[in-house]
Amino acid sequence: MVEVPLTHGLVLAVILFLLGLVGLLTRRNIFFMMMSVEIMLNAAGLAFIVGSSRWAEADGQLMFIFILSMAAAEVAVGLALILRFYKEYDTLDADAASKMKG
Amino acid sequence: MVDLVPVIVLLPLVIFLLLAFFGHRLSTSVIAVLAVSGTFISTILTLVLGWSFLSSPPEGFFLAAHLWEWMSAGGLSVAISFHLDTLSLVFMFVITFVGFLILVYSTEFMQGDEGYARFFAYINLFIASMLILVLADNLLLMYLGWEGVGLCSYLLIGFWYQDPANGYAARKAFIMTRIGDTALIIGLLLMFMEFDTLNIAEILAAAPSKWAQGEPTATLAAFLLLGGAIGKSAQLPLQTWLPDAMAGPSPVSALIHAATMVTAGVYLIARTHTIFELAPMAQQAVAIIGTATLLLAGFSALVQKDIKRVLAYSTMSQIGYMFLALGVGAWSAGIFHFMIHAFFKALLFLGAGAVILVVHHEHNMFKMGGLYKKLPVVFWTFLIASASLAALPLVSAGFYSKDLILWEVFASESGGTTLWLLAFAGAFITALYTARMVLVTFFGKTGIEPTNRPGPRIAIPLVILAVLSLAGGFIELPHSMGHIQLFSGIIHHTLPPVTLRGLSASSELILQIITGLSCLVAIALAYLLYRRNTALVNNFKQTGLGAWLHSFWNSGWGFDSVYQALLVNPVVALSRINKNDVIDLISVGLSEVLARTNRVMVTTQNGKIRWYMTVIVIGAIITITISILI
């Protein structure tokens, strides 16, 4: 089994993170924004996994499981919010919810 | 016996509160009864108190009534407590008794006025404040009374507030006296710094050991007290408010601006006499101010047309005599003249008020004339009071009190011939303008027809005061005639006797004959000038000098215009420049800057979640970049 070098894994994680970030900033659809957040979370998880395999420690994998369960909970809440959001505004455009402006 | 003192003070205060809160619901007669009753009981109690005080004098010749602690902080401890000695007893008697007579008079005088209850509420508050002033055992409580009477004076001068001129006169009086009051409070603080107490008796006891004769601090303290006294007593140079204060109702002029409040300065100086004795320069200043004022006001009284303004200037002049007496150390003579003056000047104001009331509120005495047959009671009482003011020899009380002052000014160690001559000239002028006032008002061609004769509630106080203006003098007779010293005997328990130069008794008699004759000459001259040969005066008025003198004296020696030019106009000009409040720009500018910044910053708070995220990301990038670079 060929070992993946640490840098490759980290570069992939960074690319994933940036993809998620750019998606988050550019997308207006709140649904896609949430998906971008998921990608960013998984990028962070990937970085943990890579680190864990590099130093052969279980901590990183443990962290990934944490992130995974946290993401699951977040999705549950997020989807519920999106449902409410859609009922309220009849759209999924995040910019529609700007009542809190100063 | 001591317990009576707080009751005497409290009664008018309670009446004030009753009238102030329920006055508008009560009928006129109930208000009248209520208004008079408090001071009536106080008068009775004062007489009882005075009688028992004098018949069985307490230890040290004073009574102290401690009520409660007013404030206590650090070294300062001020009590609400009263100190009754013979000096305050005299003042108390005048305040309650004359106050009572004036209240009775006012119940008729103010009949039909819409502010009936308000008027009596103010007067009762005034009487309470004045009693606090003369009974206070510490300077701060005295200052409370001092400001209380000032407030009542303001309220009562501007009593008919619908006329803006009255409001102006009230403000003028208040502000002019405030100037003196400021000096007084500084003096109080100085005393506290020096003695660590405000108790008058303690200060007077400690002063001679703490201060040497003529020490600068003592002089400063005395001058500050004098500042307060001249403001309240309308002496040079703070005298200009008194003639304008005549805008108030006549009973107010009688009570506040003749009998009691304006003599508060005399009381203050007499009360703190030890400090003035330690500061000969200040005491000399008292004498000089008194002399200057009595002459200046005398000349001004000579040319006034308004009967009340004649009396106002005459009040200034008579208080000038009291100041002169205090200035040469003739304490009891000054207080004696205060008492007699309270009687006859209150009577003069009440008489003038009664005349003004029945001639359709006309103040110009040249439009009156020939009233002696129409208003006999007013005429005779007014005549008696005028005789007292002019110091008509032998029969009038004013002769004995003013003669005492003149003699002691002449004979006192700190007095002398110059002061006597000036005071003597003042006495001559006094007799002259008094005779002029009586002749013009009551004799000659009939002017305005009086509507009706005043009723008993006006007449009876006039008669009582007239009796006192005649008989009051017999309790203090000079060496040359009878030598009765009832009054100074009482006062000398509180104030030291005058130190004389040791002149012979015959010189006293000679001086008395001179002053007595001069009074008669002045009256004869007035008869000649204002009755027999009026053309003489009128012709003189036509000449350049005469016209100038007339307008100069009429305007009170131009003090008003000098103050207008020197003080009022610059202040008004400054305030016009500073209309938008320069100092305020700092705080206003600060809030303006904050508001503008807020308006800029608030645009970033646009409610768009993607914008927030962008800002967070940019911020994170900047932070990370900085932390990497550093």
Contacts between the chains, C-beta under 8 A, distances in Angstrom:
chain1	res1	chain2	res2	distance
A	21	B	617	6.7
A	24	B	610	7.9
A	24	B	613	6.3
A	25	B	610	6.2
A	25	B	613	6.1
A	25	B	614	5.7
A	25	B	617	6.9
A	28	B	610	7.3
A	33	B	610	7.9
A	94	B	608	7.6
A	94	B	609	5.4
A	94	B	610	6.1
A	95	B	608	5.3
A	95	B	609	8.0
A	95	B	610	6.9
A	97	B	607	7.4
A	97	B	609	7.2
A	98	B	606	6.4
A	98	B	607	3.3
A	98	B	608	5.2
A	99	B	607	6.1
A	100	B	605	7.9
A	100	B	607	4.5
A	101	B	605	5.9
A	101	B	606	4.7
A	101	B	607	3.2
A	101	B	608	7.7
A	102	B	602	4.2
A	102	B	603	7.8
A	102	B	604	7.8
A	102	B	605	3.2
A	102	B	606	7.6
A	102	B	607	7.8
